[in-house]
Amino acid sequence: MKNFESVERKLVESGKADAIRQIADSADGQRLAEKLDAKKVEQAAKSGDAEALRGILLEVLSTGEGKRLAEQLQKAMKE
């Protein structure tokens, strides 16, 4: 959990947290959030099940919304 807190702190300090929030709040982000099983994601994250998280990520990236969001995130992280 400390790793997530550290990453969050770095994103806030760099100003990238707002860009990520905007991407998540976008129409694509909202559509994708509706498709995800939040409990499944939370359970995999809490248990550290990397294989389950990988599967969820691959499922997300196989959608048009997921691909667009990944591109937007990649661009935001480079800026």
mmJSON file of the N, C-alpha and C atoms, coordinates in Angstrom:
{"data_MODEL":{"atom_site":{
"group_PDB":["ATOM","ATOM","ATOM","ATOM","ATOM","ATOM","ATOM","ATOM","ATOM","ATOM","ATOM","ATOM","ATOM","ATOM","ATOM","ATOM","ATOM","ATOM","ATOM","ATOM","ATOM","ATOM","ATOM","ATOM","ATOM","ATOM","ATOM","ATOM","ATOM","ATOM","ATOM","ATOM","ATOM","ATOM","ATOM","ATOM","ATOM","ATOM","ATOM","ATOM","ATOM","ATOM","ATOM","ATOM","ATOM","ATOM","ATOM","ATOM","ATOM","ATOM","ATOM","ATOM","ATOM","ATOM","ATOM","ATOM","ATOM","ATOM","ATOM","ATOM","ATOM","ATOM","ATOM","ATOM","ATOM","ATOM","ATOM","ATOM","ATOM","ATOM","ATOM","ATOM","ATOM","ATOM","ATOM","ATOM","ATOM","ATOM","ATOM","ATOM","ATOM","ATOM","ATOM","ATOM","ATOM","ATOM","ATOM","ATOM","ATOM","ATOM","ATOM","ATOM","ATOM","ATOM","ATOM","ATOM","ATOM","ATOM","ATOM","ATOM","ATOM","ATOM","ATOM","ATOM","ATOM","ATOM","ATOM","ATOM","ATOM","ATOM","ATOM","ATOM","ATOM","ATOM","ATOM","ATOM","ATOM","ATOM","ATOM","ATOM","ATOM","ATOM","ATOM","ATOM","ATOM","ATOM","ATOM","ATOM","ATOM","ATOM","ATOM","ATOM","ATOM","ATOM","ATOM","ATOM","ATOM","ATOM","ATOM","ATOM","ATOM","ATOM","ATOM","ATOM","ATOM","ATOM","ATOM","ATOM","ATOM","ATOM","ATOM","ATOM","ATOM","ATOM","ATOM","ATOM","ATOM","ATOM","ATOM","ATOM","ATOM","ATOM","ATOM","ATOM","ATOM","ATOM","ATOM","ATOM","ATOM","ATOM","ATOM","ATOM","ATOM","ATOM","ATOM","ATOM","ATOM","ATOM","ATOM","ATOM","ATOM","ATOM","ATOM","ATOM","ATOM","ATOM","ATOM","ATOM","ATOM","ATOM","ATOM","ATOM","ATOM","ATOM","ATOM","ATOM","ATOM","ATOM","ATOM","ATOM","ATOM","ATOM","ATOM","ATOM","ATOM","ATOM","ATOM","ATOM","ATOM","ATOM","ATOM","ATOM","ATOM","ATOM","ATOM","ATOM","ATOM","ATOM","ATOM","ATOM","ATOM","ATOM","ATOM","ATOM","ATOM","ATOM","ATOM","ATOM","ATOM","ATOM","ATOM","ATOM","ATOM","ATOM","ATOM","ATOM","ATOM"],
"id":[1,2,3,4,5,6,7,8,9,10,11,12,13,14,15,16,17,18,19,20,21,22,23,24,25,26,27,28,29,30,31,32,33,34,35,36,37,38,39,40,41,42,43,44,45,46,47,48,49,50,51,52,53,54,55,56,57,58,59,60,61,62,63,64,65,66,67,68,69,70,71,72,73,74,75,76,77,78,79,80,81,82,83,84,85,86,87,88,89,90,91,92,93,94,95,96,97,98,99,100,101,102,103,104,105,106,107,108,109,110,111,112,113,114,115,116,117,118,119,120,121,122,123,124,125,126,127,128,129,130,131,132,133,134,135,136,137,138,139,140,141,142,143,144,145,146,147,148,149,150,151,152,153,154,155,156,157,158,159,160,161,162,163,164,165,166,167,168,169,170,171,172,173,174,175,176,177,178,179,180,181,182,183,184,185,186,187,188,189,190,191,192,193,194,195,196,197,198,199,200,201,202,203,204,205,206,207,208,209,210,211,212,213,214,215,216,217,218,219,220,221,222,223,224,225,226,227,228,229,230,231,232,233,234,235,236,237],
"type_symbol":["N","C","C","N","C","C","N","C","C","N","C","C","N","C","C","N","C","C","N","C","C","N","C","C","N","C","C","N","C","C","N","C","C","N","C","C","N","C","C","N","C","C","N","C","C","N","C","C","N","C","C","N","C","C","N","C","C","N","C","C","N","C","C","N","C","C","N","C","C","N","C","C","N","C","C","N","C","C","N","C","C","N","C","C","N","C","C","N","C","C","N","C","C","N","C","C","N","C","C","N","C","C","N","C","C","N","C","C","N","C","C","N","C","C","N","C","C","N","C","C","N","C","C","N","C","C","N","C","C","N","C","C","N","C","C","N","C","C","N","C","C","N","C","C","N","C","C","N","C","C","N","C","C","N","C","C","N","C","C","N","C","C","N","C","C","N","C","C","N","C","C","N","C","C","N","C","C","N","C","C","N","C","C","N","C","C","N","C","C","N","C","C","N","C","C","N","C","C","N","C","C","N","C","C","N","C","C","N","C","C","N","C","C","N","C","C","N","C","C","N","C","C","N","C","C","N","C","C","N","C","C","N","C","C","N","C","C"],
"label_atom_id":["N","CA","C","N","CA","C","N","CA","C","N","CA","C","N","CA","C","N","CA","C","N","CA","C","N","CA","C","N","CA","C","N","CA","C","N","CA","C","N","CA","C","N","CA","C","N","CA","C","N","CA","C","N","CA","C","N","CA","C","N","CA","C","N","CA","C","N","CA","C","N","CA","C","N","CA","C","N","CA","C","N","CA","C","N","CA","C","N","CA","C","N","CA","C","N","CA","C","N","CA","C","N","CA","C","N","CA","C","N","CA","C","N","CA","C","N","CA","C","N","CA","C","N","CA","C","N","CA","C","N","CA","C","N","CA","C","N","CA","C","N","CA","C","N","CA","C","N","CA","C","N","CA","C","N","CA","C","N","CA","C","N","CA","C","N","CA","C","N","CA","C","N","CA","C","N","CA","C","N","CA","C","N","CA","C","N","CA","C","N","CA","C","N","CA","C","N","CA","C","N","CA","C","N","CA","C","N","CA","C","N","CA","C","N","CA","C","N","CA","C","N","CA","C","N","CA","C","N","CA","C","N","CA","C","N","CA","C","N","CA","C","N","CA","C","N","CA","C","N","CA","C","N","CA","C","N","CA","C","N","CA","C","N","CA","C","N","CA","C","N","CA","C","N","CA","C"],
"label_alt_id":[null,null,null,null,null,null,null,null,null,null,null,null,null,null,null,null,null,null,null,null,null,null,null,null,null,null,null,null,null,null,null,null,null,null,null,null,null,null,null,null,null,null,null,null,null,null,null,null,null,null,null,null,null,null,null,null,null,null,null,null,null,null,null,null,null,null,null,null,null,null,null,null,null,null,null,null,null,null,null,null,null,null,null,null,null,null,null,null,null,null,null,null,null,null,null,null,null,null,null,null,null,null,null,null,null,null,null,null,null,null,null,null,null,null,null,null,null,null,null,null,null,null,null,null,null,null,null,null,null,null,null,null,null,null,null,null,null,null,null,null,null,null,null,null,null,null,null,null,null,null,null,null,null,null,null,null,null,null,null,null,null,null,null,null,null,null,null,null,null,null,null,null,null,null,null,null,null,null,null,null,null,null,null,null,null,null,null,null,null,null,null,null,null,null,null,null,null,null,null,null,null,null,null,null,null,null,null,null,null,null,null,null,null,null,null,null,null,null,null,null,null,null,null,null,null,null,null,null,null,null,null,null,null,null,null,null,null],
"label_comp_id":["MET","MET","MET","LYS","LYS","LYS","ASN","ASN","ASN","PHE","PHE","PHE","GLU","GLU","GLU","SER","SER","SER","VAL","VAL","VAL","GLU","GLU","GLU","ARG","ARG","ARG","LYS","LYS","LYS","LEU","LEU","LEU","VAL","VAL","VAL","GLU","GLU","GLU","SER","SER","SER","GLY","GLY","GLY","LYS","LYS","LYS","ALA","ALA","ALA","ASP","ASP","ASP","ALA","ALA","ALA","ILE","ILE","ILE","ARG","ARG","ARG","GLN","GLN","GLN","ILE","ILE","ILE","ALA","ALA","ALA","ASP","ASP","ASP","SER","SER","SER","ALA","ALA","ALA","ASP","ASP","ASP","GLY","GLY","GLY","GLN","GLN","GLN","ARG","ARG","ARG","LEU","LEU","LEU","ALA","ALA","ALA","GLU","GLU","GLU","LYS","LYS","LYS","LEU","LEU","LEU","ASP","ASP","ASP","ALA","ALA","ALA","LYS","LYS","LYS","LYS","LYS","LYS","VAL","VAL","VAL","GLU","GLU","GLU","GLN","GLN","GLN","ALA","ALA","ALA","ALA","ALA","ALA","LYS","LYS","LYS","SER","SER","SER","GLY","GLY","GLY","ASP","ASP","ASP","ALA","ALA","ALA","GLU","GLU","GLU","ALA","ALA","ALA","LEU","LEU","LEU","ARG","ARG","ARG","GLY","GLY","GLY","ILE","ILE","ILE","LEU","LEU","LEU","LEU","LEU","LEU","GLU","GLU","GLU","VAL","VAL","VAL","LEU","LEU","LEU","SER","SER","SER","THR","THR","THR","GLY","GLY","GLY","GLU","GLU","GLU","GLY","GLY","GLY","LYS","LYS","LYS","ARG","ARG","ARG","LEU","LEU","LEU","ALA","ALA","ALA","GLU","GLU","GLU","GLN","GLN","GLN","LEU","LEU","LEU","GLN","GLN","GLN","LYS","LYS","LYS","ALA","ALA","ALA","MET","MET","MET","LYS","LYS","LYS","GLU","GLU","GLU"],
"label_asym_id":["A","A","A","A","A","A","A","A","A","A","A","A","A","A","A","A","A","A","A","A","A","A","A","A","A","A","A","A","A","A","A","A","A","A","A","A","A","A","A","A","A","A","A","A","A","A","A","A","A","A","A","A","A","A","A","A","A","A","A","A","A","A","A","A","A","A","A","A","A","A","A","A","A","A","A","A","A","A","A","A","A","A","A","A","A","A","A","A","A","A","A","A","A","A","A","A","A","A","A","A","A","A","A","A","A","A","A","A","A","A","A","A","A","A","A","A","A","A","A","A","A","A","A","A","A","A","A","A","A","A","A","A","A","A","A","A","A","A","A","A","A","A","A","A","A","A","A","A","A","A","A","A","A","A","A","A","A","A","A","A","A","A","A","A","A","A","A","A","A","A","A","A","A","A","A","A","A","A","A","A","A","A","A","A","A","A","A","A","A","A","A","A","A","A","A","A","A","A","A","A","A","A","A","A","A","A","A","A","A","A","A","A","A","A","A","A","A","A","A","A","A","A","A","A","A","A","A","A","A","A","A","A","A","A","A","A","A"],
"label_entity_id":["1","1","1","1","1","1","1","1","1","1","1","1","1","1","1","1","1","1","1","1","1","1","1","1","1","1","1","1","1","1","1","1","1","1","1","1","1","1","1","1","1","1","1","1","1","1","1","1","1","1","1","1","1","1","1","1","1","1","1","1","1","1","1","1","1","1","1","1","1","1","1","1","1","1","1","1","1","1","1","1","1","1","1","1","1","1","1","1","1","1","1","1","1","1","1","1","1","1","1","1","1","1","1","1","1","1","1","1","1","1","1","1","1","1","1","1","1","1","1","1","1","1","1","1","1","1","1","1","1","1","1","1","1","1","1","1","1","1","1","1","1","1","1","1","1","1","1","1","1","1","1","1","1","1","1","1","1","1","1","1","1","1","1","1","1","1","1","1","1","1","1","1","1","1","1","1","1","1","1","1","1","1","1","1","1","1","1","1","1","1","1","1","1","1","1","1","1","1","1","1","1","1","1","1","1","1","1","1","1","1","1","1","1","1","1","1","1","1","1","1","1","1","1","1","1","1","1","1","1","1","1","1","1","1","1","1","1"],
"label_seq_id":[1,1,1,2,2,2,3,3,3,4,4,4,5,5,5,6,6,6,7,7,7,8,8,8,9,9,9,10,10,10,11,11,11,12,12,12,13,13,13,14,14,14,15,15,15,16,16,16,17,17,17,18,18,18,19,19,19,20,20,20,21,21,21,22,22,22,23,23,23,24,24,24,25,25,25,26,26,26,27,27,27,28,28,28,29,29,29,30,30,30,31,31,31,32,32,32,33,33,33,34,34,34,35,35,35,36,36,36,37,37,37,38,38,38,39,39,39,40,40,40,41,41,41,42,42,42,43,43,43,44,44,44,45,45,45,46,46,46,47,47,47,48,48,48,49,49,49,50,50,50,51,51,51,52,52,52,53,53,53,54,54,54,55,55,55,56,56,56,57,57,57,58,58,58,59,59,59,60,60,60,61,61,61,62,62,62,63,63,63,64,64,64,65,65,65,66,66,66,67,67,67,68,68,68,69,69,69,70,70,70,71,71,71,72,72,72,73,73,73,74,74,74,75,75,75,76,76,76,77,77,77,78,78,78,79,79,79],
"pdbx_PDB_ins_code":[null,null,null,null,null,null,null,null,null,null,null,null,null,null,null,null,null,null,null,null,null,null,null,null,null,null,null,null,null,null,null,null,null,null,null,null,null,null,null,null,null,null,null,null,null,null,null,null,null,null,null,null,null,null,null,null,null,null,null,null,null,null,null,null,null,null,null,null,null,null,null,null,null,null,null,null,null,null,null,null,null,null,null,null,null,null,null,null,null,null,null,null,null,null,null,null,null,null,null,null,null,null,null,null,null,null,null,null,null,null,null,null,null,null,null,null,null,null,null,null,null,null,null,null,null,null,null,null,null,null,null,null,null,null,null,null,null,null,null,null,null,null,null,null,null,null,null,null,null,null,null,null,null,null,null,null,null,null,null,null,null,null,null,null,null,null,null,null,null,null,null,null,null,null,null,null,null,null,null,null,null,null,null,null,null,null,null,null,null,null,null,null,null,null,null,null,null,null,null,null,null,null,null,null,null,null,null,null,null,null,null,null,null,null,null,null,null,null,null,null,null,null,null,null,null,null,null,null,null,null,null,null,null,null,null,null,null],
"Cartn_x":[0.816,0.0,0.868,2.033,2.928,3.402,3.572,3.989,2.942,1.657,0.592,0.581,0.792,0.814,1.991,3.114,4.289,4.052,3.454,3.148,2.154,1.137,0.131,0.787,1.639,2.313,3.145,3.859,4.684,3.829,2.691,1.797,1.215,0.851,0.318,1.39,2.583,3.675,4.065,3.966,4.351,3.225,2.028,0.893,0.192,0.628,0.039,-1.236,-1.481,-2.685,-3.94,-3.918,-5.084,-5.332,-4.276,-4.419,-5.016,-4.576,-5.088,-6.56,-6.904,-8.289,-9.192,-8.71,-9.484,-9.699,-8.671,-8.783,-9.805,-9.731,-10.661,-12.096,-12.261,-13.596,-14.145,-13.342,-13.776,-14.885,-15.523,-16.597,-16.076,-14.881,-14.292,-14.036,-13.526,-13.241,-14.499,-15.567,-16.834,-17.421,-17.362,-17.877,-17.084,-15.781,-14.938,-15.204,-15.372,-15.652,-16.946,-17.936,-19.2,-19.039,-18.057,-17.834,-17.028,-16.259,-15.388,-16.16,-15.746,-16.28,-15.375,-15.809,-14.984,-14.563,-15.457,-15.117,-14.016,-14.068,-13.05,-11.685,-11.678,-10.428,-9.888,-10.762,-10.344,-9.787,-10.467,-10.016,-8.645,-8.462,-7.172,-6.066,-6.37,-5.363,-5.003,-6.015,-5.765,-4.979,-5.259,-4.584,-3.234,-2.967,-1.707,-1.68,-2.846,-2.956,-2.586,-1.319,-0.8,-1.395,-1.649,-2.211,-3.638,-4.419,-5.786,-5.773,-4.881,-4.775,-4.326,-3.428,-2.957,-4.118,-4.926,-6.086,-7.082,-7.318,-8.224,-7.67,-6.377,-5.744,-5.824,-5.559,-5.656,-7.083,-8.045,-9.451,-9.777,-9.294,-9.522,-8.865,-7.627,-6.887,-7.396,-8.249,-8.801,-10.011,-10.459,-11.602,-11.108,-11.953,-11.618,-11.373,-12.231,-12.081,-10.75,-10.44,-9.201,-7.973,-7.991,-6.857,-6.688,-7.815,-7.735,-7.251,-7.756,-7.332,-5.852,-5.382,-3.968,-3.09,-3.505,-2.747,-2.737,-3.891,-3.974,-3.116,-3.122,-2.291,-0.811,-0.451,0.953,1.399,0.587,0.913,0.998,0.055,0.038,1.279,1.751,2.904,4.208,4.22,5.422,5.548,4.421,4.439,5.057],
"Cartn_y":[-1.181,0.0,1.256,1.163,2.316,2.69,1.684,1.975,2.821,2.501,3.276,4.699,4.834,6.166,6.974,6.343,7.009,7.469,6.599,6.945,8.095,8.006,9.081,10.416,10.407,11.628,12.218,11.373,11.846,12.425,11.79,12.298,13.654,13.806,15.084,16.154,15.837,16.807,17.244,16.344,16.66,17.358,17.388,17.999,17.057,15.821,14.866,14.221,14.328,13.726,14.352,15.657,16.32,15.836,15.651,15.159,13.753,12.92,11.556,11.576,12.451,12.577,13.007,13.946,14.394,13.258,12.464,11.314,10.32,10.047,9.101,9.619,10.926,11.523,11.732,11.442,11.625,10.633,10.857,9.953,8.519,8.359,7.017,6.412,7.218,6.737,6.28,7.041,6.68,5.4,5.275,4.05,2.827,2.988,1.873,1.509,2.511,2.262,1.476,1.75,1.026,-0.447,-0.741,-2.121,-2.943,-2.266,-2.974,-3.487,-4.612,-5.158,-4.649,-3.583,-2.921,-3.871,-4.761,-5.703,-6.651,-7.074,-7.978,-7.281,-6.021,-5.253,-5.045,-4.641,-4.393,-5.648,-6.764,-8.029,-8.425,-8.288,-8.647,-7.733,-6.451,-5.501,-5.764,-5.961,-6.196,-7.477,-8.494,-9.775,-9.839,-8.832,-8.834,-9.859,-10.2,-11.202,-10.568,-10.612,-9.969,-10.575,-11.863,-12.521,-12.047,-11.906,-11.408,-9.958,-9.144,-7.747,-7.65,-8.524,-8.558,-8.887,-9.847,-10.23,-9.09,-8.377,-7.236,-6.151,-5.898,-4.881,-5.255,-6.506,-6.953,-6.818,-7.129,-6.99,-5.523,-4.621,-3.19,-2.696,-3.104,-2.625,-3.204,-4.201,-4.778,-3.988,-3.013,-2.193,-0.905,-0.309,0.975,2.045,2.075,3.063,2.873,1.613,1.306,1.718,1.469,1.864,3.372,4.098,5.565,6.109,5.547,6.0,5.718,4.562,4.219,5.206,5.569,6.554,7.909,8.31,9.6,9.597,8.492,8.386,8.422,7.721,7.706,9.13,9.843,11.228,12.124,11.972,12.799,12.549,11.312,10.993,11.528,11.731,12.255,13.754,14.431,15.907,16.402],
"Cartn_z":[0.0,0.0,0.0,0.629,0.67,-0.727,-1.604,-2.967,-3.682,-3.491,-4.102,-3.557,-2.261,-1.647,-2.18,-2.371,-2.906,-4.342,-5.135,-6.525,-6.56,-5.713,-5.667,-5.299,-4.301,-3.863,-5.002,-5.723,-6.843,-7.965,-8.236,-9.279,-8.897,-7.633,-7.171,-7.243,-6.764,-6.767,-8.175,-9.138,-10.51,-11.274,-10.693,-11.367,-12.332,-12.402,-13.345,-12.815,-11.528,-10.952,-11.553,-11.781,-12.368,-13.787,-14.566,-15.939,-15.933,-15.014,-14.919,-14.504,-13.582,-13.135,-14.298,-15.124,-16.279,-17.274,-17.479,-18.388,-17.832,-16.541,-15.919,-15.974,-15.889,-15.908,-17.321,-18.317,-19.703,-20.045,-21.193,-21.629,-21.763,-22.363,-22.49,-21.118,-20.207,-18.857,-18.141,-18.302,-17.658,-18.25,-19.576,-20.217,-19.762,-19.674,-19.26,-17.8,-16.956,-15.537,-15.367,-16.217,-16.145,-16.503,-17.347,-17.786,-16.779,-15.93,-14.988,-13.781,-13.284,-12.046,-10.921,-10.25,-9.234,-8.12,-7.717,-6.638,-7.08,-8.326,-8.868,-8.893,-9.315,-9.366,-7.957,-7.044,-5.662,-5.016,-5.212,-4.616,-5.161,-6.47,-7.069,-6.558,-6.436,-5.962,-4.499,-3.666,-2.239,-1.994,-2.793,-2.585,-3.295,-4.125,-4.854,-5.975,-6.492,-7.552,-8.894,-9.206,-10.412,-11.679,-11.665,-12.858,-13.116,-12.058,-12.219,-12.694,-12.121,-12.551,-14.005,-14.39,-15.785,-16.718,-16.329,-17.13,-17.277,-16.18,-16.211,-17.131,-17.019,-17.863,-19.333,-19.658,-21.05,-21.577,-20.721,-21.102,-21.393,-20.537,-20.717,-22.001,-22.215,-23.382,-24.695,-24.617,-25.841,-26.347,-25.558,-25.969,-26.616,-27.417,-28.031,-26.984,-25.967,-24.897,-24.179,-23.89,-23.179,-23.956,-25.245,-26.09,-26.102,-26.255,-26.275,-24.928,-23.844,-22.521,-22.281,-22.707,-22.547,-23.311,-24.513,-25.298,-24.609,-24.075,-23.38,-22.116,-21.385,-20.175,-20.516,-21.571,-21.994,-22.33,-23.063,-23.433,-22.189,-21.28,-20.061,-19.199,-19.163,-18.328,-18.941,-20.247,-20.906,-20.747,-20.578,-20.506,-19.234],
"occupancy":[1.0,1.0,1.0,1.0,1.0,1.0,1.0,1.0,1.0,1.0,1.0,1.0,1.0,1.0,1.0,1.0,1.0,1.0,1.0,1.0,1.0,1.0,1.0,1.0,1.0,1.0,1.0,1.0,1.0,1.0,1.0,1.0,1.0,1.0,1.0,1.0,1.0,1.0,1.0,1.0,1.0,1.0,1.0,1.0,1.0,1.0,1.0,1.0,1.0,1.0,1.0,1.0,1.0,1.0,1.0,1.0,1.0,1.0,1.0,1.0,1.0,1.0,1.0,1.0,1.0,1.0,1.0,1.0,1.0,1.0,1.0,1.0,1.0,1.0,1.0,1.0,1.0,1.0,1.0,1.0,1.0,1.0,1.0,1.0,1.0,1.0,1.0,1.0,1.0,1.0,1.0,1.0,1.0,1.0,1.0,1.0,1.0,1.0,1.0,1.0,1.0,1.0,1.0,1.0,1.0,1.0,1.0,1.0,1.0,1.0,1.0,1.0,1.0,1.0,1.0,1.0,1.0,1.0,1.0,1.0,1.0,1.0,1.0,1.0,1.0,1.0,1.0,1.0,1.0,1.0,1.0,1.0,1.0,1.0,1.0,1.0,1.0,1.0,1.0,1.0,1.0,1.0,1.0,1.0,1.0,1.0,1.0,1.0,1.0,1.0,1.0,1.0,1.0,1.0,1.0,1.0,1.0,1.0,1.0,1.0,1.0,1.0,1.0,1.0,1.0,1.0,1.0,1.0,1.0,1.0,1.0,1.0,1.0,1.0,1.0,1.0,1.0,1.0,1.0,1.0,1.0,1.0,1.0,1.0,1.0,1.0,1.0,1.0,1.0,1.0,1.0,1.0,1.0,1.0,1.0,1.0,1.0,1.0,1.0,1.0,1.0,1.0,1.0,1.0,1.0,1.0,1.0,1.0,1.0,1.0,1.0,1.0,1.0,1.0,1.0,1.0,1.0,1.0,1.0,1.0,1.0,1.0,1.0,1.0,1.0,1.0,1.0,1.0,1.0,1.0,1.0,1.0,1.0,1.0,1.0,1.0,1.0],
"B_iso_or_equiv":[0.0,0.0,0.0,0.0,0.0,0.0,0.0,0.0,0.0,0.0,0.0,0.0,0.0,0.0,0.0,0.0,0.0,0.0,0.0,0.0,0.0,0.0,0.0,0.0,0.0,0.0,0.0,0.0,0.0,0.0,0.0,0.0,0.0,0.0,0.0,0.0,0.0,0.0,0.0,0.0,0.0,0.0,0.0,0.0,0.0,0.0,0.0,0.0,0.0,0.0,0.0,0.0,0.0,0.0,0.0,0.0,0.0,0.0,0.0,0.0,0.0,0.0,0.0,0.0,0.0,0.0,0.0,0.0,0.0,0.0,0.0,0.0,0.0,0.0,0.0,0.0,0.0,0.0,0.0,0.0,0.0,0.0,0.0,0.0,0.0,0.0,0.0,0.0,0.0,0.0,0.0,0.0,0.0,0.0,0.0,0.0,0.0,0.0,0.0,0.0,0.0,0.0,0.0,0.0,0.0,0.0,0.0,0.0,0.0,0.0,0.0,0.0,0.0,0.0,0.0,0.0,0.0,0.0,0.0,0.0,0.0,0.0,0.0,0.0,0.0,0.0,0.0,0.0,0.0,0.0,0.0,0.0,0.0,0.0,0.0,0.0,0.0,0.0,0.0,0.0,0.0,0.0,0.0,0.0,0.0,0.0,0.0,0.0,0.0,0.0,0.0,0.0,0.0,0.0,0.0,0.0,0.0,0.0,0.0,0.0,0.0,0.0,0.0,0.0,0.0,0.0,0.0,0.0,0.0,0.0,0.0,0.0,0.0,0.0,0.0,0.0,0.0,0.0,0.0,0.0,0.0,0.0,0.0,0.0,0.0,0.0,0.0,0.0,0.0,0.0,0.0,0.0,0.0,0.0,0.0,0.0,0.0,0.0,0.0,0.0,0.0,0.0,0.0,0.0,0.0,0.0,0.0,0.0,0.0,0.0,0.0,0.0,0.0,0.0,0.0,0.0,0.0,0.0,0.0,0.0,0.0,0.0,0.0,0.0,0.0,0.0,0.0,0.0,0.0,0.0,0.0,0.0,0.0,0.0,0.0,0.0,0.0],
"pdbx_formal_charge":[null,null,null,null,null,null,null,null,null,null,null,null,null,null,null,null,null,null,null,null,null,null,null,null,null,null,null,null,null,null,null,null,null,null,null,null,null,null,null,null,null,null,null,null,null,null,null,null,null,null,null,null,null,null,null,null,null,null,null,null,null,null,null,null,null,null,null,null,null,null,null,null,null,null,null,null,null,null,null,null,null,null,null,null,null,null,null,null,null,null,null,null,null,null,null,null,null,null,null,null,null,null,null,null,null,null,null,null,null,null,null,null,null,null,null,null,null,null,null,null,null,null,null,null,null,null,null,null,null,null,null,null,null,null,null,null,null,null,null,null,null,null,null,null,null,null,null,null,null,null,null,null,null,null,null,null,null,null,null,null,null,null,null,null,null,null,null,null,null,null,null,null,null,null,null,null,null,null,null,null,null,null,null,null,null,null,null,null,null,null,null,null,null,null,null,null,null,null,null,null,null,null,null,null,null,null,null,null,null,null,null,null,null,null,null,null,null,null,null,null,null,null,null,null,null,null,null,null,null,null,null,null,null,null,null,null,null],
"auth_seq_id":[1,1,1,2,2,2,3,3,3,4,4,4,5,5,5,6,6,6,7,7,7,8,8,8,9,9,9,10,10,10,11,11,11,12,12,12,13,13,13,14,14,14,15,15,15,16,16,16,17,17,17,18,18,18,19,19,19,20,20,20,21,21,21,22,22,22,23,23,23,24,24,24,25,25,25,26,26,26,27,27,27,28,28,28,29,29,29,30,30,30,31,31,31,32,32,32,33,33,33,34,34,34,35,35,35,36,36,36,37,37,37,38,38,38,39,39,39,40,40,40,41,41,41,42,42,42,43,43,43,44,44,44,45,45,45,46,46,46,47,47,47,48,48,48,49,49,49,50,50,50,51,51,51,52,52,52,53,53,53,54,54,54,55,55,55,56,56,56,57,57,57,58,58,58,59,59,59,60,60,60,61,61,61,62,62,62,63,63,63,64,64,64,65,65,65,66,66,66,67,67,67,68,68,68,69,69,69,70,70,70,71,71,71,72,72,72,73,73,73,74,74,74,75,75,75,76,76,76,77,77,77,78,78,78,79,79,79],
"auth_comp_id":["MET","MET","MET","LYS","LYS","LYS","ASN","ASN","ASN","PHE","PHE","PHE","GLU","GLU","GLU","SER","SER","SER","VAL","VAL","VAL","GLU","GLU","GLU","ARG","ARG","ARG","LYS","LYS","LYS","LEU","LEU","LEU","VAL","VAL","VAL","GLU","GLU","GLU","SER","SER","SER","GLY","GLY","GLY","LYS","LYS","LYS","ALA","ALA","ALA","ASP","ASP","ASP","ALA","ALA","ALA","ILE","ILE","ILE","ARG","ARG","ARG","GLN","GLN","GLN","ILE","ILE","ILE","ALA","ALA","ALA","ASP","ASP","ASP","SER","SER","SER","ALA","ALA","ALA","ASP","ASP","ASP","GLY","GLY","GLY","GLN","GLN","GLN","ARG","ARG","ARG","LEU","LEU","LEU","ALA","ALA","ALA","GLU","GLU","GLU","LYS","LYS","LYS","LEU","LEU","LEU","ASP","ASP","ASP","ALA","ALA","ALA","LYS","LYS","LYS","LYS","LYS","LYS","VAL","VAL","VAL","GLU","GLU","GLU","GLN","GLN","GLN","ALA","ALA","ALA","ALA","ALA","ALA","LYS","LYS","LYS","SER","SER","SER","GLY","GLY","GLY","ASP","ASP","ASP","ALA","ALA","ALA","GLU","GLU","GLU","ALA","ALA","ALA","LEU","LEU","LEU","ARG","ARG","ARG","GLY","GLY","GLY","ILE","ILE","ILE","LEU","LEU","LEU","LEU","LEU","LEU","GLU","GLU","GLU","VAL","VAL","VAL","LEU","LEU","LEU","SER","SER","SER","THR","THR","THR","GLY","GLY","GLY","GLU","GLU","GLU","GLY","GLY","GLY","LYS","LYS","LYS","ARG","ARG","ARG","LEU","LEU","LEU","ALA","ALA","ALA","GLU","GLU","GLU","GLN","GLN","GLN","LEU","LEU","LEU","GLN","GLN","GLN","LYS","LYS","LYS","ALA","ALA","ALA","MET","MET","MET","LYS","LYS","LYS","GLU","GLU","GLU"],
"auth_asym_id":["A","A","A","A","A","A","A","A","A","A","A","A","A","A","A","A","A","A","A","A","A","A","A","A","A","A","A","A","A","A","A","A","A","A","A","A","A","A","A","A","A","A","A","A","A","A","A","A","A","A","A","A","A","A","A","A","A","A","A","A","A","A","A","A","A","A","A","A","A","A","A","A","A","A","A","A","A","A","A","A","A","A","A","A","A","A","A","A","A","A","A","A","A","A","A","A","A","A","A","A","A","A","A","A","A","A","A","A","A","A","A","A","A","A","A","A","A","A","A","A","A","A","A","A","A","A","A","A","A","A","A","A","A","A","A","A","A","A","A","A","A","A","A","A","A","A","A","A","A","A","A","A","A","A","A","A","A","A","A","A","A","A","A","A","A","A","A","A","A","A","A","A","A","A","A","A","A","A","A","A","A","A","A","A","A","A","A","A","A","A","A","A","A","A","A","A","A","A","A","A","A","A","A","A","A","A","A","A","A","A","A","A","A","A","A","A","A","A","A","A","A","A","A","A","A","A","A","A","A","A","A","A","A","A","A","A","A"],
"auth_atom_id":["N","CA","C","N","CA","C","N","CA","C","N","CA","C","N","CA","C","N","CA","C","N","CA","C","N","CA","C","N","CA","C","N","CA","C","N","CA","C","N","CA","C","N","CA","C","N","CA","C","N","CA","C","N","CA","C","N","CA","C","N","CA","C","N","CA","C","N","CA","C","N","CA","C","N","CA","C","N","CA","C","N","CA","C","N","CA","C","N","CA","C","N","CA","C","N","CA","C","N","CA","C","N","CA","C","N","CA","C","N","CA","C","N","CA","C","N","CA","C","N","CA","C","N","CA","C","N","CA","C","N","CA","C","N","CA","C","N","CA","C","N","CA","C","N","CA","C","N","CA","C","N","CA","C","N","CA","C","N","CA","C","N","CA","C","N","CA","C","N","CA","C","N","CA","C","N","CA","C","N","CA","C","N","CA","C","N","CA","C","N","CA","C","N","CA","C","N","CA","C","N","CA","C","N","CA","C","N","CA","C","N","CA","C","N","CA","C","N","CA","C","N","CA","C","N","CA","C","N","CA","C","N","CA","C","N","CA","C","N","CA","C","N","CA","C","N","CA","C","N","CA","C","N","CA","C","N","CA","C","N","CA","C","N","CA","C","N","CA","C","N","CA","C","N","CA","C"],
"pdbx_PDB_model_num":[1,1,1,1,1,1,1,1,1,1,1,1,1,1,1,1,1,1,1,1,1,1,1,1,1,1,1,1,1,1,1,1,1,1,1,1,1,1,1,1,1,1,1,1,1,1,1,1,1,1,1,1,1,1,1,1,1,1,1,1,1,1,1,1,1,1,1,1,1,1,1,1,1,1,1,1,1,1,1,1,1,1,1,1,1,1,1,1,1,1,1,1,1,1,1,1,1,1,1,1,1,1,1,1,1,1,1,1,1,1,1,1,1,1,1,1,1,1,1,1,1,1,1,1,1,1,1,1,1,1,1,1,1,1,1,1,1,1,1,1,1,1,1,1,1,1,1,1,1,1,1,1,1,1,1,1,1,1,1,1,1,1,1,1,1,1,1,1,1,1,1,1,1,1,1,1,1,1,1,1,1,1,1,1,1,1,1,1,1,1,1,1,1,1,1,1,1,1,1,1,1,1,1,1,1,1,1,1,1,1,1,1,1,1,1,1,1,1,1,1,1,1,1,1,1,1,1,1,1,1,1,1,1,1,1,1,1]
}}}
